[in-house]
Amino acid sequence: MVQTIPAREIDLRYLIDHFGLQRVRDPEFFPEWQTNLPAITDLEKQQLDKIKEGYYNLIEYPPVLENVVKLSIISPLLFIADFYLPPFHIKTEKSIQIQSEYDGITIEGRIDILLLKENFWATVIESKNFSFSNEEGLAQLLTYMLANPNNQTITYGLVTNGVDFQFVKLKCEETPKYSLSNKFILTNQGEDFYQVLQILKKLSSFVD
């Protein structure tokens, strides 16, 4: 009988031991998040500022659950980034399965938000409520990315709790390798949140 494990119970050590996952720290492996980022308009900045003000309102009425994070922060961010328009479409709570060749164990889960162009997995987004750290969602996100049926392609991911945003690049060849961007913090002074939109726009340009 095949053993099944929920994706939420998987940690990075499991992915390393059972799928050979390797982290790459060489910045040349994942330059997309920091070079040649597209400009954003003053209107887009104003819209992002409104999302940020919405966050400050939200935290005054705890607890802020995962669905609220999606509705109030992630959904409007994706709207501004034009991910609701062709050539993309969005699936939420998409079921996935992936089997470890090491011991035949099957991992099952549901992707929070999957941005698609035809059968190309452009970006997988794993969201958590404000009380979770991104580290707790990273292994789950990487599990979903490893389940990409087009596993010869590069898949980009974003893990966020609505405040911290971190991008992930996964390249599946003989050995799956991933790399992480810096963390971008919604509440930081400066342009952190603007950069999140710039990176999303940059990633979307690869599949026009």
N, C-alpha and C positions, 0 to 999 in steps of 0.2 A: 504494500500500500504506500502510495506516494505521500510524503509528509508535506504539508503546506504551512507556510509562515506568512503572517501579515507583514507588508512592507514597513509598517510603522515600527516593527520590532527589530528591524535590521540596523546594524551599526557599521561604521566604516571598516572595523576589523573584519567583519564577516565578508564584506565586498572584496577586501584585499585577499583574504584567505581562499575564498570560493570562486572569485571571478578574476583574480590576478590584477585588480585595479591598482593603478599607480598614479601618484600625484606628481605633477611636473611643476617645478618652481622657476624654471627658466622663463623670463618675461617674453621671450620671443615665441613661445608656444601659444600665448594668448594675448596678442597685441591689440585685438579688436576693441577692447574696452577702453583703450587709452590713446589711440592714435587716429587722426583724421576724423574726429567726431563731427557730425553735422551741426550746423548752427540751429538754434531754436528761436522762435519769434517772440516779440514782447507779449503777444496775446497768449502764447503757450506758457510763458513764465507767469503771467497773471493767473492762468488756470491752475498751474501747479501751486502757486501761493494760496489759492482758495482751498485746494486739497489739504495743504499743511494746516491752514486755519481750522479746517474740519477736524483734523487730528487733535488739535489742542482742545476742541470742544468735546470730542469723544472721551478723552481720558478723564474728564470730570464726571463721567457717568459709568464707572466700572461695574462689572467686568466687561471688557471688550473682547468678544468672541471672534473666532476665525471668520465666520460668515460676515460679520460686521466689517472686519478688515478688508475682505474682498469687495464688499459693496461700496465702502466709503473711500478707499484708497487705491486698491489695485484696479478695479473696474474703470474708474475715471482716468487713471494713468494710461491704461491700454487704449481707451477711447482717444485720448490726445495723441497717442503714438500711431493712430490710424490702423490698429490691428483688427478693428471691426470691419474694415473695408477690403475689397479684393486687392491682392490675390489671396488674402488670408481668410480663414474662418476659425472659429473657436469651439472647442469642446470642453465641457467641465465634467468632473467626476468620471473621467474615462477609465474603464477597468483595464488593467494590464496583468500579464503573467510573465514570469521569467524563470527559467529552470537552471539550476547550477549543474554544470557538467561534472563537478567534483563529487557530488553525492546524490544527485537527482532530486534534490529538494526544490519544490516550486514556491516562488514568492508571488503573492498576489497583493494588489492594492488598487487605489483609485487616484489618478492624477488630478490635482486641484484644477489647473487650467492648462490646456494644451493648445498652442497656436499652430495651425496647420496651413500649408500651401500644398494642395493636392495631397500627396502622401508624404510630404516632407515635414518632419518635426522641426519647426523653427525654434520655438522656445517652450520649455516646460516650466511652469511656475508652481512652486510649492509654498503655500502661505500658512502662517501660524498666527495664533493670537498674540497679543502684546507680551504676554508673560513667558513666551517661549523664546529661546535664543535660536539664532540661525543654525548653529552647530547641530541642534537637535533635528532640524529638518534636512540637513545636507545629505546624510546617508539615504534618506527616503527619496530625495530628489534624484540622486545618482542612480538609485535602483530603477526608478522610472526611466531615466535616460538610457540606461543599459538595455531596457526592454524595447527600445526603438527598433521596429522591424527592418528599417533601412540602416542596419548597423555598420555599414561601410561609410556612412556619412558622418559629418560633424554635427553634434547637437549642442545647442546652447540652453542653459537653464538660468533661472532666477529663483533664489530662495529669499523669502522676506517674511517678517512678522508685522509689516506695515510701518515699521520705523527703520530697521536695518535692512539694507538691500545688498545682495552679493550675487554677482554673475558667475556662472560656471560654464566651462567649455569641456566637452567630452569628445574624444576622438577614439573610435573603435577600430583597431586593426587587429593584429595578432594579440596584442596586449592593450586593453583599454586604459587610456591615460586621460587625466583631467587636470584642470588648472582653475584657480580662483582669481577673481578680481579683488581689488580692495573693497572694503565695506563702505557703503554710502549711507549716511545717517540723516534721516528726515529732519531731525531737530538741530543739526549742525548749522552754525552760521556759515554763510557763503553759498556755494552753488552745488552742493551735494545732490539735492533732489533734481536740479536741472540736468546734472550729468546722467542720472538714471534714465531720463527721457532721451538724452542724446545717444546713450548706448543702445537703448531699445530701437531707436531709429536706425542706428548703424547696423545692427543685426538684421533688421527687416530688409535692408537694402541688398543683402546677399541673396535674397530669394525673389526679387522682383521679376 
